[in-house]
Amino acid sequence: MLPPDDKLTLCFAHVAYRFAERYTQRGGKLAHFEVRSLEELEARIGEADVLLVSGMWRNHLAARAPRLKFIQSISAGVDQYDKDVLRGAGIRLASAQGANANAVSEHAMSLILAVTRRLAEARDNQQKRHWRGMIGDLTQREDELGGKTLLVVGIGRIGGRLARLAKAFDMKVVGLRQDPAKGSEGADEVHGMGELHAQLPRADIVALTCALTPETRGLMGSTEFAAMKPGATLVNVARGAVCDEAALVSALASGQVGQAALDVTAEEPLAGASPLWAMPNVFITPHTGGETRAYEGNVLDLLEANLPRLRAGEALVNQVV
């Protein structure tokens, strides 16, 4: 059970986000403190009843947190948490699923537009003060999205909103999800994840928006890239581990995958020696798809919804443990 409000302490743990400032601006009354490093978190986690954290979490911290009753994850993904460790320590966990759904879906649409309209090349040319002439080669010219087919692998909050955005550009949208009975989320068609191989050849653009799970780890490998329409585009705003990165590099080098727009990579930050950096048909953003000025407020909304649920013994919003 959580202690009463006058005895409760929140800990905000993130290297950059300004949760304490935003919480105070919103009129938050609970005692709280903020840490910016793993070392600070290790030193002070014993003071916290409730923890807001994501990438800074390490599972050994549970043993150092005798007061900790609830973790409100700052991230939608929760693969960094050992659920058995948390259960054993009596710590509840909820994800921030949905907090950045607008930002990530808009980022995915931006990546699609950027590679279709060759914006990265235009920016490079701007820095070189080079005015590119018109292109006769149709394969090298900018393109339009109308009439193209987008395959969204993981139709949920993010994938569903991406589907609706793509429909505004007159695209045909095919969605994949574990349970198609949960709905199409705006896609023209929805199929089970087991239909991936059957749907890949139809797509001009394949967008990965699925969660990283044991089932989706390595989901896109050499076999799947070979099944894609030759020259099709891959967009990944899910997790880097959803793709076999070596297989992706090979498919990009051969032209089987025409271009890739990647917000996530298997190793982050991406190693300087990675061939992805120098590939002309790759556009990289540094896992900024979920970045938004509204993020702190969106996560605090979840926290404020979950605290009374914890006290009442009710199911949590985005409950994991």
C-alpha positions in Angstrom: 0.0 0.0 0.0 1.1 3.5 -0.7 1.7 5.8 2.3 -0.6 8.8 2.8 0.1 11.8 0.6 1.9 13.7 3.4 4.4 10.8 3.7 4.7 10.0 0.0 7.8 10.8 -2.0 8.2 10.8 -5.8 11.5 10.4 -7.6 11.8 11.7 -11.2 14.8 10.0 -12.9 15.8 11.1 -16.3 18.9 12.6 -17.9 17.1 15.4 -19.7 13.3 15.6 -19.1 12.1 18.3 -16.7 9.5 16.4 -14.7 10.1 18.2 -11.4 9.7 21.6 -13.0 6.6 20.5 -14.9 5.1 18.8 -11.8 5.5 22.0 -9.8 4.0 24.1 -12.6 1.0 21.9 -12.6 0.5 22.5 -8.9 1.7 19.1 -7.7 1.8 18.9 -3.9 3.6 15.6 -3.2 7.2 15.7 -2.0 9.5 14.9 -4.8 13.1 15.0 -6.0 14.9 14.6 -9.3 18.0 12.7 -10.3 20.0 13.0 -13.5 22.3 10.0 -13.4 22.4 6.3 -12.5 24.8 7.1 -9.7 22.4 9.6 -8.2 19.5 7.2 -8.5 21.5 4.4 -6.8 22.3 6.7 -4.0 18.7 8.0 -3.4 16.3 5.4 -4.6 15.8 4.3 -1.0 13.9 7.5 -0.4 11.3 7.0 -3.1 7.8 5.5 -2.8 7.0 6.1 -6.4 9.6 6.3 -9.3 9.3 7.8 -12.7 12.1 6.3 -14.8 12.9 4.6 -18.2 16.4 4.1 -19.6 18.0 4.7 -16.2 16.4 1.7 -14.6 18.6 -1.3 -13.6 17.0 -4.3 -12.1 19.4 -4.5 -9.2 17.9 -1.2 -8.0 14.8 -3.1 -6.7 16.9 -4.5 -3.8 18.0 -1.0 -2.8 14.4 0.4 -2.7 12.6 -0.9 0.4 10.0 1.9 0.2 9.3 1.6 -3.6 5.8 0.5 -4.4 5.2 1.8 -7.9 7.2 2.6 -11.1 5.5 4.8 -13.6 7.6 4.1 -16.6 8.5 7.2 -18.7 8.7 5.1 -21.8 6.1 3.0 -23.7 8.6 0.1 -24.0 9.2 -1.8 -20.8 11.6 -4.5 -21.9 14.3 -3.1 -19.5 12.3 -4.2 -16.5 12.5 -7.7 -15.1 8.9 -8.4 -14.2 9.7 -11.3 -11.9 12.1 -9.1 -9.9 9.4 -6.4 -9.5 6.8 -8.9 -8.5 9.2 -10.4 -5.9 9.8 -7.0 -4.5 6.1 -6.0 -4.5 6.6 -3.2 -7.0 3.9 -2.4 -9.4 4.7 -1.2 -12.9 2.8 0.8 -15.6 4.0 1.8 -19.0 3.7 5.2 -20.6 2.1 3.7 -23.7 0.3 6.4 -25.6 2.2 9.3 -24.1 4.2 9.8 -27.3 1.8 8.2 -29.8 1.2 11.5 -31.6 4.8 12.4 -31.7 6.0 9.0 -32.9 3.3 8.6 -35.5 4.0 12.1 -36.8 7.7 11.4 -36.9 7.1 8.2 -38.9 5.0 10.2 -41.4 7.8 12.8 -41.5 10.4 10.1 -42.3 8.1 8.8 -45.1 7.8 12.2 -46.5 11.5 13.0 -46.1 12.7 10.0 -48.1 9.9 10.3 -50.7 10.6 14.0 -51.3 14.5 13.6 -50.8 14.6 16.2 -48.1 17.9 14.9 -46.6 19.6 15.4 -50.0 18.1 18.9 -50.2 19.5 19.8 -46.8 22.9 18.4 -47.7 22.9 20.5 -50.9 21.9 23.6 -48.9 24.9 23.3 -46.7 27.1 22.9 -49.9 25.3 25.9 -51.5 24.5 23.6 -54.4 21.3 24.2 -56.5 20.5 20.8 -57.9 19.1 20.6 -61.4 16.1 18.7 -62.6 16.4 14.9 -62.9 15.7 12.9 -66.0 16.1 9.5 -64.4 12.7 8.5 -63.0 14.3 6.2 -60.4 16.2 9.1 -58.9 13.4 11.7 -58.9 11.2 12.7 -56.0 7.9 10.8 -55.8 4.3 11.1 -54.6 2.6 9.0 -51.9 -0.9 8.9 -53.5 -1.7 5.4 -54.6 1.2 3.8 -52.8 0.7 1.0 -50.3 1.9 1.3 -46.7 2.3 -1.8 -44.6 2.1 -0.9 -40.9 3.6 -3.7 -38.8 2.0 -3.2 -35.4 -1.3 -1.5 -35.7 -1.9 0.0 -32.2 -1.9 3.5 -30.9 1.1 4.7 -32.9 0.5 2.5 -36.0 -3.2 3.3 -36.0 -2.5 7.0 -36.0 0.1 6.6 -38.7 -2.5 4.7 -40.8 -4.9 7.7 -40.5 -2.2 10.2 -41.4 -1.2 8.1 -44.4 -4.8 7.9 -45.6 -4.8 11.8 -45.7 -2.1 11.4 -48.4 -4.3 9.0 -50.4 -2.2 5.9 -49.5 -3.6 2.4 -49.3 -2.8 1.1 -45.8 -2.5 -2.5 -44.7 -2.0 -3.2 -41.0 -0.7 -6.2 -39.1 -1.5 -6.9 -35.4 -1.5 -9.8 -33.1 -5.3 -9.9 -32.9 -7.0 -8.5 -36.0 -10.3 -8.7 -34.1 -9.2 -5.6 -32.1 -9.9 -3.5 -35.2 -8.3 -1.9 -38.2 -7.4 1.5 -36.5 -8.1 3.3 -39.8 -6.3 0.9 -42.1 -8.0 -0.4 -45.2 -7.2 -4.0 -44.2 -5.9 -5.6 -41.1 -4.3 -9.0 -40.8 -2.5 -11.1 -38.2 1.2 -10.8 -37.6 1.5 -14.3 -39.1 0.6 -12.8 -42.5 3.8 -10.7 -42.6 5.4 -12.7 -45.4 2.2 -12.6 -47.5 1.8 -8.8 -47.2 5.5 -7.7 -47.6 5.5 -8.0 -51.4 2.5 -5.6 -51.7 4.1 -2.7 -49.9 5.9 0.3 -51.3 6.7 1.3 -47.8 7.0 -0.9 -44.7 6.7 0.9 -41.4 7.6 -0.9 -38.1 5.6 0.5 -35.2 5.4 -2.7 -33.1 6.6 -3.2 -29.5 9.8 -5.2 -28.9 8.8 -8.6 -27.6 10.3 -12.1 -27.9 8.1 -12.5 -30.9 9.1 -9.3 -32.7 12.8 -9.4 -31.9 14.6 -10.0 -35.2 11.2 -10.0 -37.0 12.7 -8.4 -40.1 15.7 -10.5 -41.4 17.2 -11.5 -44.7 14.1 -13.6 -45.6 11.8 -10.8 -44.9 13.9 -8.2 -46.8 14.0 -10.6 -49.7 10.2 -10.8 -49.6 9.8 -7.0 -49.9 9.0 -5.4 -53.2 12.4 -4.6 -54.8 13.3 -1.0 -54.1 10.7 -0.6 -51.4 11.3 1.7 -48.4 11.7 0.5 -44.7 10.8 2.9 -41.9 11.6 1.9 -38.3 10.2 3.8 -35.3 9.8 0.7 -33.2 13.1 -0.7 -31.7 16.3 -1.4 -33.5 16.3 -5.0 -32.4 13.1 -5.7 -34.5 15.5 -5.7 -37.5 18.5 -7.9 -38.2 20.8 -4.9 -38.8 23.5 -6.9 -40.8 20.8 -8.2 -43.0 19.3 -4.7 -43.5 22.7 -3.4 -44.5 23.1 -6.1 -47.1 19.6 -5.5 -48.5 20.3 -1.8 -48.7 23.6 -2.4 -50.4 22.0 -4.7 -53.0 19.1 -2.3 -53.6 16.5 -4.9 -52.6 15.5 -2.4 -49.9 15.6 0.9 -51.8 16.0 3.1 -48.8 15.6 3.1 -45.1 14.5 5.8 -42.6 15.6 4.7 -39.1 14.8 6.4 -35.8 16.1 3.4 -33.9 19.1 1.1 -34.3 20.3 -2.1 -32.6 23.0 -0.3 -30.7 22.3 3.2 -29.4 24.1 5.5 -29.9 24.9 4.0 -33.3 28.5 3.1 -33.4 30.7 5.3 -35.5 31.9 2.3 -37.5 28.4 1.3 -38.6 28.0 1.2 -42.4 24.6 2.8 -42.0 26.1 6.2 -41.4 27.6 6.5 -44.8 24.9 4.7 -46.9 23.3 7.2 -49.3 20.0 5.5 -49.2 19.7 5.7 -45.4 18.2 8.5 -43.4 18.9 8.4 -39.6 17.3 10.3 -36.7 18.7 9.6 -33.2 15.7 8.0 -31.5 13.9 11.3 -31.3 10.6 10.0 -32.6 9.0 10.3 -29.2 10.4 13.7 -28.4 7.8 16.3 -27.8 7.3 19.4 -25.7 4.2 17.8 -24.3 5.9 14.6 -23.0 6.3 15.5 -19.4 2.7 16.5 -19.1 1.5 13.4 -20.9 3.4 11.1 -18.5 2.3 13.1 -15.4 -1.3 12.6 -16.6 -0.7 8.9 -16.4 0.9 9.1 -13.0 -2.0 11.2 -11.6 -4.5 8.7 -13.0 -2.6 5.7 -11.5 -2.0 6.9 -8.0 -5.7 6.7 -6.9 -6.0 3.4 -8.7 -3.1 2.0 -6.6 -4.8 3.2 -3.4 -8.1 1.6 -4.4 -6.5 -1.7 -5.5 -7.8 -1.2 -9.1 -6.2 -2.1 -12.4 -3.7 0.5 -13.5 -3.7 2.5 -16.8 -1.2 0.6 -19.0 -0.6 -1.9 -16.2 2.3 -4.3 -16.7 2.9 -5.7 -13.1 
